[in-house]
Amino acid sequence: MLWIAKTALTDNEKTNRMTIPFTQIDKLYIDGDWHEGGPDQDAVINPATEDVIGRAPVGTAAAADAAVAAAKTAFDDGPWPRMSMAERATVMRRMHAALNGRRADIAALIVAEVGCAQGITNAMQVGAPLDHLLSALDHSTRDDTVRLPLEVTPNAMDPNGPKTLGGTTILREPIGVVSGITGYNFPFLLNLAKIAPALLAGNTLVLKPSPFTPYSALLFGEIAHEIGLPRGVLNIITGGPDVGSLLTTDPRVDLVTFTGSEGVGAAIMGQAAPTLKRVHLELGGKSALIVRADADVQRAATMAVAILSVNAGQGCALLTRLLVHNSIRKQFVETACAVAAHFKIGNPADASVMMGPLIRESQRAKVEKFVQIGRDEGATLVHGGGRPTGLPKGFFADITIFDNVDNSMTIAQEEIFGPVGAIIGFDTDEEAIRIANDSRFGLNGGIETADPAKAWEMAQQIRSGSVAINGGTGRMSYAPIGGYKRSGIGREYGPDWLREYQHEKSVFYPVGR
């Protein structure tokens, strides 16, 4: 991020503000209104061109305090928590309609703000989040009230007297004030994944996006105004570590939900501990794709490269450890390299581009450091490893593939967050499962095979929150997603999504009096 003092816009910045949707937003959204940020602005950069596409407001600790206060007042005294689930869902359906009507604008913003290729942007950055919102709305129509069986118990005050008939009903109620902190890689998805369940469950929310992608959050201020969301229910604040620290330590905040790296997630747990906040964490991954000897090698290798290229490898659930049976490994390597050589890398403003840049130079430097470590530790670089030619501007990196990787190597254990795949050979299914589970992460997994029954048995032995057999269903809008081990705590999406944002309350009562 690049913080600059407020000065007059350049001609190029004025043009970008007029042509890139939502980049004209220069205020924070607090308590149902727009408020000035601090004395600085954040120069938001298009990672494909290195042009400044806008100057976002930078929130201060005082602004964050005001946002938390607004959320607290809205929860304690406002109508939102006291509405029925159906009433809240009606408002949130208006949100879906408003967002769906701006689908093209949101996609155009993400192409410029994230640098994501248009195919991935339309399907995964915009389409999938709107599907998730619809599925949450569908699940919200269930009556989650549970009435336990009636019980007959002796009268404690008069054992010889009439017995008592009693029942228990379990209610689900909102937790309170939620702070949501999100990453840069899929910003619209991540922001909506905090907003949808928190608000549907009756909570109020303070949302803090990555400073690299602020507009994908600030746009929700416009939506909140349009749909008539009550004041203080949704607040959007930007800023640095002082803002983040307030949102994870303030006693008025009841739950922190975070998507990002495991290191930051662990720090958030520590910051939340003194006030005993609930934490919901969706963290890193080093997920394994197992390619059995009977797999379609052409299909598996093509899919593996396509997955590595998604958003330039900046995805926590991407399958970056490629566990390939040794009998087909040579063919897999040759096919993967041939496929990678045909991927068009460049500015995603061009619809034919298949992979865009990394988010910033700092991330490219990190990826290049890991590539060098892979070489130094003895892995064989079979494709990529550098920067694509003909792209003097932008934070581009080649699709990079290593063979002869041992699972103990750094590139097999650390989340690189770039388009880097590590091919690891195996000889038996048991060895593949052992290698897949030999990781401190456990977010995702995949199995390619001609024997789906065997894959089903293997999937049950893989310690990860999800496993896709032969590519899976292609959709996940109704499935819970989350991690084992250091990949996180809790689940997003699926039929029980809202329960992550609710308390359970047991109400005991006698029957008949």
RAQUIPE-V467463 format. One record per residue. N is the residue number from 1. SS is DSSP state (2 for helix, 1 for strand, 0 for the rest). D_LAST is the distance of its C-alpha to the last C-alpha in Angstrom with 1 decimal. Layout:
# RAQUIPE-V467463
n,ss,d_last
N,SS,D_LAST
N,SS,D_LAST
This chain:
# RAQUIPE-V467463
n,ss,d_last
1,0,64.2
2,0,66.7
3,1,65.7
4,1,68.2
5,1,68.4
6,0,67.8
7,0,71.1
8,0,72.3
9,0,71.6
10,0,74.6
11,2,75.8
12,2,74.5
13,2,71.0
14,2,71.0
15,2,71.8
16,2,69.1
17,2,66.5
18,2,67.5
19,2,67.6
20,0,64.8
21,0,61.4
22,0,59.0
23,0,61.7
24,0,62.0
25,0,58.6
26,0,59.6
27,0,56.4
28,1,53.1
29,1,49.8
30,1,47.4
31,0,44.6
32,0,45.5
33,1,49.2
34,1,52.4
35,1,53.7
36,0,57.0
37,0,57.3
38,0,59.5
39,0,63.3
40,1,63.9
41,1,63.6
42,1,63.3
43,1,66.1
44,1,64.4
45,1,67.0
46,0,67.5
47,0,68.1
48,0,70.5
49,0,72.8
50,0,72.0
51,0,71.9
52,1,69.5
53,1,67.1
54,1,65.3
55,1,64.3
56,1,60.7
57,1,59.0
58,0,58.5
59,0,55.3
60,0,55.3
61,2,52.8
62,2,52.2
63,2,51.4
64,2,49.1
65,2,47.3
66,2,46.9
67,2,45.5
68,2,42.9
69,2,42.0
70,2,41.7
71,2,39.4
72,2,37.3
73,2,36.9
74,2,36.2
75,2,33.4
76,2,31.9
77,2,32.4
78,0,33.5
79,0,31.9
80,2,32.7
81,2,29.9
82,2,27.4
83,0,28.8
84,0,27.4
85,2,29.5
86,2,31.0
87,2,32.1
88,2,33.8
89,2,35.3
90,2,36.9
91,2,38.6
92,2,39.7
93,2,41.2
94,2,43.3
95,2,44.4
96,2,45.5
97,2,47.4
98,2,49.1
99,2,50.1
100,2,51.3
101,2,53.4
102,0,55.1
103,2,55.6
104,2,59.4
105,2,59.3
106,2,57.0
107,2,59.3
108,2,62.3
109,2,60.8
110,2,60.0
111,2,63.5
112,2,64.9
113,2,62.4
114,0,61.8
115,0,65.0
116,0,63.3
117,0,65.2
118,2,64.1
119,2,63.1
120,2,60.7
121,2,59.6
122,2,58.7
123,2,56.9
124,2,55.3
125,2,55.3
126,2,54.0
127,2,53.0
128,2,50.8
129,2,48.8
130,2,48.0
131,2,47.0
132,2,44.7
133,2,43.0
134,2,42.6
135,2,41.1
136,2,38.6
137,2,37.6
138,2,37.3
139,2,35.1
140,2,32.9
141,0,31.7
142,0,29.7
143,0,25.9
144,0,25.7
145,0,21.9
146,1,21.1
147,1,17.9
148,0,18.2
149,0,17.5
150,0,14.2
151,1,14.7
152,1,14.1
153,1,14.8
154,0,15.7
155,0,14.1
156,0,16.6
157,0,16.6
158,0,17.0
159,0,18.7
160,0,19.2
161,0,15.7
162,0,12.9
163,0,12.6
164,1,9.9
165,1,9.5
166,1,9.8
167,1,11.9
168,1,14.5
169,1,16.2
170,1,19.7
171,1,21.0
172,1,24.7
173,1,25.9
174,1,29.4
175,0,31.2
176,0,32.9
177,1,36.7
178,1,38.8
179,1,42.6
180,1,44.6
181,1,48.1
182,0,50.3
183,0,53.7
184,0,56.7
185,0,57.3
186,0,54.8
187,2,53.6
188,2,52.1
189,2,50.2
190,2,49.0
191,2,48.0
192,2,46.0
193,2,44.4
194,2,42.9
195,2,42.1
196,2,40.4
197,2,37.6
198,2,37.0
199,2,36.7
200,2,34.7
201,0,32.1
202,0,31.8
203,0,34.0
204,1,37.1
205,1,40.4
206,1,43.8
207,1,46.3
208,1,49.7
209,0,52.2
210,0,55.4
211,0,58.3
212,0,60.4
213,0,58.1
214,0,56.4
215,2,56.7
216,2,54.6
217,2,51.7
218,2,52.8
219,2,52.9
220,2,49.1
221,2,49.4
222,2,51.1
223,2,48.5
224,2,45.6
225,2,47.3
226,2,48.0
227,2,44.5
228,0,42.8
229,0,40.9
230,0,39.2
231,0,41.2
232,0,40.9
233,0,39.1
234,1,42.4
235,1,45.2
236,1,48.5
237,0,50.6
238,0,53.8
239,0,55.7
240,0,56.9
241,2,55.7
242,2,54.5
243,2,52.1
244,2,50.9
245,2,50.4
246,2,48.3
247,2,46.0
248,2,45.5
249,2,45.1
250,0,43.4
251,0,40.1
252,0,38.7
253,0,39.1
254,0,36.3
255,1,38.0
256,1,41.7
257,1,42.8
258,1,46.5
259,1,49.0
260,0,52.4
261,0,54.4
262,2,53.1
263,2,54.9
264,2,53.1
265,2,49.8
266,2,50.3
267,2,51.2
268,2,48.1
269,2,45.9
270,2,47.7
271,2,47.3
272,2,43.6
273,2,43.0
274,0,43.0
275,0,40.1
276,0,38.3
277,0,38.2
278,1,37.3
279,1,40.6
280,1,41.4
281,1,45.0
282,1,47.2
283,0,50.5
284,0,53.9
285,0,55.2
286,0,58.3
287,1,57.3
288,1,59.4
289,1,60.7
290,1,61.9
291,1,64.7
292,0,65.4
293,0,68.9
294,0,68.1
295,0,66.8
296,0,68.5
297,2,70.4
298,2,71.3
299,2,67.8
300,2,66.3
301,2,68.9
302,2,68.6
303,2,64.8
304,2,65.1
305,2,67.5
306,2,65.4
307,2,62.4
308,2,64.5
309,2,65.6
310,2,62.2
311,2,62.2
312,2,65.1
313,2,63.0
314,0,60.6
315,0,57.4
316,0,55.2
317,0,54.5
318,0,58.1
319,1,59.7
320,1,62.6
321,1,63.3
322,1,65.1
323,1,65.2
324,1,67.9
325,1,69.2
326,0,72.7
327,0,74.3
328,0,73.5
329,2,73.3
330,2,76.9
331,2,76.2
332,2,72.9
333,2,74.6
334,2,77.4
335,2,75.0
336,2,72.7
337,2,75.7
338,2,77.1
339,2,73.8
340,2,73.4
341,2,76.9
342,0,76.1
343,0,73.1
344,0,73.9
345,1,72.9
346,0,73.1
347,0,71.7
348,0,68.6
349,0,69.7
350,0,71.9
351,0,69.6
352,0,71.8
353,0,71.0
354,0,68.8
355,1,68.1
356,0,68.1
357,0,68.5
358,0,66.5
359,0,64.6
360,0,67.0
361,2,70.2
362,2,68.2
363,2,66.4
364,2,69.6
365,2,71.2
366,2,68.3
367,2,68.8
368,2,72.5
369,2,72.1
370,2,70.1
371,2,72.7
372,2,75.3
373,2,73.3
374,2,73.0
375,2,76.8
376,2,77.4
377,0,75.2
378,0,77.1
379,0,75.2
380,1,77.4
381,1,77.1
382,1,77.6
383,1,76.6
384,0,76.2
385,0,75.8
386,0,77.0
387,0,76.8
388,0,77.6
389,0,81.0
390,0,81.5
391,0,78.5
392,0,79.8
393,0,76.7
394,0,73.1
395,0,71.3
396,0,72.1
397,0,72.3
398,0,73.5
399,0,71.3
400,1,72.2
401,1,72.1
402,1,72.9
403,1,73.8
404,0,74.3
405,0,71.3
406,0,69.9
407,0,66.2
408,0,66.8
409,0,68.7
410,2,67.3
411,2,67.2
412,2,65.0
413,2,62.5
414,0,62.2
415,0,60.6
416,0,63.7
417,0,62.0
418,0,65.1
419,0,66.8
420,1,67.8
421,1,67.3
422,1,68.1
423,1,69.2
424,1,68.6
425,1,70.1
426,1,68.4
427,0,69.5
428,0,66.4
429,2,62.8
430,2,61.7
431,2,63.9
432,2,62.5
433,2,58.9
434,2,59.9
435,2,61.7
436,2,58.9
437,2,56.5
438,0,59.0
439,0,57.7
440,0,55.4
441,1,53.9
442,1,51.8
443,0,51.1
444,0,52.7
445,1,55.1
446,1,57.1
447,1,58.9
448,1,61.8
449,0,62.8
450,0,63.8
451,0,61.4
452,2,57.8
453,2,56.4
454,2,58.0
455,2,56.8
456,2,53.2
457,2,53.7
458,2,55.3
459,2,52.7
460,0,50.1
461,0,52.3
462,0,52.9
463,0,50.8
464,0,50.1
465,0,47.3
466,0,49.0
467,0,52.0
468,1,53.9
469,1,55.7
470,0,58.9
471,0,57.9
472,0,54.2
473,0,52.8
474,0,54.4
475,0,51.0
476,0,48.1
477,0,45.8
478,0,42.9
479,0,43.6
480,0,42.3
481,1,45.2
482,0,45.5
483,0,47.3
484,1,47.5
485,1,49.2
486,0,50.7
487,0,50.1
488,1,46.7
489,1,43.0
490,0,40.5
491,0,41.1
492,1,42.0
493,0,41.5
494,0,39.9
495,0,36.3
496,0,34.7
497,2,36.8
498,2,34.1
499,2,32.1
500,2,35.0
501,2,33.9
502,1,30.1
503,1,27.7
504,1,24.9
505,1,21.6
506,1,18.7
507,1,15.2
508,1,12.7
509,1,9.0
510,1,6.4
511,0,5.8
512,0,3.8
513,0,0.0
